[in-house]
Amino acid sequence: MTNAKTEPIEAVLFDWGGTLATWHDIDLYDVWRSVAALIDEHRADELATRLLDAENSIWRRSRDEHLSSTLEEVCLLADVAMTPAALAEYDRRWHPHTELAPDAVDTLRALRDRGLKIGVLSNTIWSRQRHEDIFARDGVLELLDGAVYTSEIPYSKPHPEAFRSALRAVKVDEPSTALYVGDRLFDDVWGAQNVGMRAAHIPHSAIPTEQIGHTEGVPDATIQNLADLLPLIDNWNAR
């Protein structure tokens, strides 16, 4: 652990996938193939390849240019018209991979009991409504003071404006009083520290090679699970 800052932590902002939600390795082609089969069974392989290529292209753009995207843009780039049945299949295939970390709810409640603000900043192509439905399902939505989903803003992490938007969402003016928690050393750690936040890293995700950025930040703390945040913050705030 390395941390020279002494300001008390007033807010904790979280990444979603691989942080609040457990990391899952996913065969994206297989997901898109089952979706494409409901659009045009005879061209399912072709459509799935186009959809996968389009999704990979927007994540490369996020990595290199820090620009956000949406599911609708993925379909537009692939020149594929999503049908209601195909969208339902997409949601069904992703559903098992939205599982909350086992200690997430208890940790968030404990942070709230300490009087800390809680927020989310997620690089995502999904809508706010989809995320809020997931958080409501898991009893998390009521524990959040604010959330930013990059599908709603021009930028993605690690762009500074993504983090500033998240700080505004939880009404924090001073970045040094906020801690960002994530599983990526580029998007999360390096990005948060560039705007003056502290950053805690959860090192369990198998980040795809093509999504690893040009820089790896050095976290202020490395934790093995979300519950480790409680003694960490208590220690920092006791200084």
Number of C-alpha atoms within 10 A of each C-alpha: 10 9 11 7 13 12 13 16 19 20 23 26 27 22 21 23 21 22 23 25 16 17 20 14 10 11 8 16 16 15 18 22 22 18 27 29 17 18 20 13 14 11 12 18 18 13 23 23 18 21 25 19 15 20 22 16 14 22 21 17 16 22 22 14 15 22 22 25 24 17 17 16 15 21 18 14 16 18 13 16 12 18 13 11 12 19 15 14 19 18 14 13 17 14 11 9 15 19 17 21 17 14 13 20 18 13 17 24 16 15 22 17 10 13 11 17 22 23 23 23 26 24 25 22 20 17 15 16 9 11 18 15 13 17 17 13 10 15 13 19 16 10 17 17 17 19 23 23 24 25 21 16 14 13 22 29 26 27 23 17 17 26 29 17 19 22 25 13 17 21 14 16 11 13 21 20 18 26 25 26 29 30 26 26 24 21 25 29 29 23 26 32 22 16 18 16 25 24 27 27 23 19 17 15 16 12 15 8 7 10 17 16 17 8 12 15 18 17 24 19 17 20 19 11 18 20 18 13 22 14 10 15 17 14 11 15 13 8 9
